Amino acid sequence: MDVGSNKVKDVKITNAGKVKKKVPVPILIEMENRVTSPFIIKQVCDDDDLGPKSKGVKPGTCEVGVTFAPTAAMRYKGTLTIDTNLESKPDRTVKLEGAGKTSKK
């Protein structure tokens, strides 16, 4: 991708857990905003949208937009981490990769 341009890909997160106690445990999405990175995360939902499946209630889902905006002609790698708050299945990760290039004029 050309340096100075950007492209967005959406990642759909679904809570595959089930309510086993009276209090459901949602998934939490947390982002580190102070880190300089060509990967920018935009969350359009909140933690309440990611509740687990229960009787008569579908599992919560969330679309997270990942924008790649390279600032130099090089390869980039990163990780989107999703804290599931589940004892049996801790954090999940999504590998992020991209390459910046200079356009030939």
C-alpha positions as a Markdown table, in Angstrom:
| # | Residue | x | y | z |
|---|---|---|---|---|
| 1 | Met | 0.0 | 0.0 | 0.0 |
| 2 | Asp | 1.3 | 3.4 | -0.8 |
| 3 | Val | 2.8 | 5.5 | 2.0 |
| 4 | Gly | 0.3 | 8.2 | 3.0 |
| 5 | Ser | -2.8 | 6.1 | 1.9 |
| 6 | Asn | -5.0 | 3.9 | 4.1 |
| 7 | Lys | -7.3 | 0.9 | 3.9 |
| 8 | Val | -9.9 | -0.4 | 6.4 |
| 9 | Lys | -10.7 | -4.0 | 7.2 |
| 10 | Asp | -13.5 | -5.0 | 9.6 |
| 11 | Val | -13.1 | -7.7 | 12.2 |
| 12 | Lys | -16.3 | -9.2 | 13.6 |
| 13 | Ile | -16.1 | -10.3 | 17.3 |
| 14 | Thr | -18.7 | -12.7 | 18.6 |
| 15 | Asn | -19.1 | -13.8 | 22.3 |
| 16 | Ala | -19.2 | -17.6 | 22.0 |
| 17 | Gly | -19.7 | -18.0 | 25.8 |
| 18 | Lys | -22.9 | -19.0 | 27.5 |
| 19 | Val | -24.5 | -17.7 | 30.6 |
| 20 | Lys | -23.7 | -20.2 | 33.4 |
| 21 | Lys | -24.3 | -17.9 | 36.3 |
| 22 | Lys | -26.9 | -15.3 | 36.9 |
| 23 | Val | -24.5 | -12.5 | 36.0 |
| 24 | Pro | -23.3 | -12.7 | 32.3 |
| 25 | Val | -19.7 | -11.9 | 31.6 |
| 26 | Pro | -19.2 | -9.7 | 28.5 |
| 27 | Ile | -16.1 | -9.5 | 26.4 |
| 28 | Leu | -14.0 | -6.3 | 26.9 |
| 29 | Ile | -12.2 | -4.6 | 24.1 |
| 30 | Glu | -9.3 | -2.4 | 25.2 |
| 31 | Met | -6.9 | -0.4 | 23.0 |
| 32 | Glu | -3.6 | 1.2 | 23.7 |
| 33 | Asn | -4.0 | 4.7 | 22.3 |
| 34 | Arg | -0.6 | 6.1 | 23.1 |
| 35 | Val | 1.4 | 3.7 | 20.9 |
| 36 | Thr | 2.5 | 5.0 | 17.5 |
| 37 | Ser | 1.4 | 2.4 | 15.0 |
| 38 | Pro | 0.2 | 2.2 | 11.3 |
| 39 | Phe | -2.7 | 0.1 | 12.6 |
| 40 | Ile | -5.6 | 2.2 | 14.0 |
| 41 | Ile | -8.5 | 0.5 | 15.8 |
| 42 | Lys | -12.0 | 1.9 | 15.7 |
| 43 | Gln | -14.6 | 0.3 | 17.9 |
| 44 | Val | -18.3 | 1.1 | 17.1 |
| 45 | Cys | -19.8 | -0.8 | 20.0 |
| 46 | Asp | -19.3 | -0.9 | 23.7 |
| 47 | Asp | -18.8 | -3.8 | 26.1 |
| 48 | Asp | -22.6 | -4.1 | 26.7 |
| 49 | Asp | -22.9 | -5.2 | 23.1 |
| 50 | Leu | -20.7 | -8.2 | 23.7 |
| 51 | Gly | -22.8 | -10.2 | 26.2 |
| 52 | Pro | -22.8 | -14.0 | 26.1 |
| 53 | Lys | -25.6 | -16.2 | 24.7 |
| 54 | Ser | -28.4 | -17.0 | 27.1 |
| 55 | Lys | -31.9 | -18.4 | 26.8 |
| 56 | Gly | -33.7 | -16.3 | 24.2 |
| 57 | Val | -30.8 | -14.0 | 23.7 |
| 58 | Lys | -28.3 | -14.2 | 20.8 |
| 59 | Pro | -24.6 | -13.9 | 21.5 |
| 60 | Gly | -23.3 | -10.3 | 21.3 |
| 61 | Thr | -21.3 | -9.2 | 18.4 |
| 62 | Cys | -19.2 | -6.2 | 17.5 |
| 63 | Glu | -17.5 | -4.8 | 14.4 |
| 64 | Val | -14.0 | -3.4 | 14.9 |
| 65 | Gly | -12.5 | -1.5 | 12.1 |
| 66 | Val | -8.7 | -1.8 | 11.6 |
| 67 | Thr | -7.2 | 0.9 | 9.5 |
| 68 | Phe | -3.7 | 0.4 | 8.0 |
| 69 | Ala | -2.0 | 3.7 | 7.2 |
| 70 | Pro | 1.8 | 3.1 | 6.5 |
| 71 | Thr | 4.1 | 6.0 | 7.1 |
| 72 | Ala | 7.2 | 4.5 | 5.5 |
| 73 | Ala | 8.2 | 2.0 | 2.8 |
| 74 | Met | 8.6 | -1.0 | 5.0 |
| 75 | Arg | 6.8 | -4.1 | 6.4 |
| 76 | Tyr | 4.7 | -3.7 | 9.5 |
| 77 | Lys | 3.4 | -6.3 | 12.0 |
| 78 | Gly | 1.1 | -5.9 | 14.9 |
| 79 | Thr | -1.5 | -7.7 | 17.1 |
| 80 | Leu | -5.1 | -6.9 | 18.0 |
| 81 | Thr | -5.7 | -8.5 | 21.4 |
| 82 | Ile | -9.2 | -9.3 | 22.6 |
| 83 | Asp | -9.7 | -9.9 | 26.3 |
| 84 | Thr | -12.4 | -12.6 | 26.6 |
| 85 | Asn | -12.7 | -12.6 | 30.4 |
| 86 | Leu | -13.2 | -16.3 | 30.2 |
| 87 | Glu | -11.2 | -18.7 | 32.4 |
| 88 | Ser | -11.2 | -21.5 | 29.8 |
| 89 | Lys | -10.3 | -19.3 | 26.8 |
| 90 | Pro | -8.2 | -16.3 | 27.7 |
| 91 | Asp | -7.1 | -13.5 | 25.4 |
| 92 | Arg | -7.5 | -14.0 | 21.7 |
| 93 | Thr | -5.3 | -12.3 | 19.1 |
| 94 | Val | -5.6 | -11.3 | 15.5 |
| 95 | Lys | -2.4 | -10.9 | 13.6 |
| 96 | Leu | -2.0 | -7.6 | 11.7 |
| 97 | Glu | 0.4 | -7.3 | 8.8 |
| 98 | Gly | 0.9 | -4.7 | 6.1 |
| 99 | Ala | 3.6 | -3.2 | 3.8 |
| 100 | Gly | 4.1 | 0.4 | 2.9 |
| 101 | Lys | 5.6 | 1.3 | -0.5 |
| 102 | Thr | 6.4 | 4.4 | -2.4 |
| 103 | Ser | 4.5 | 4.9 | -5.5 |
| 104 | Lys | 6.4 | 5.0 | -8.8 |
| 105 | Lys | 5.7 | 8.1 | -10.8 |
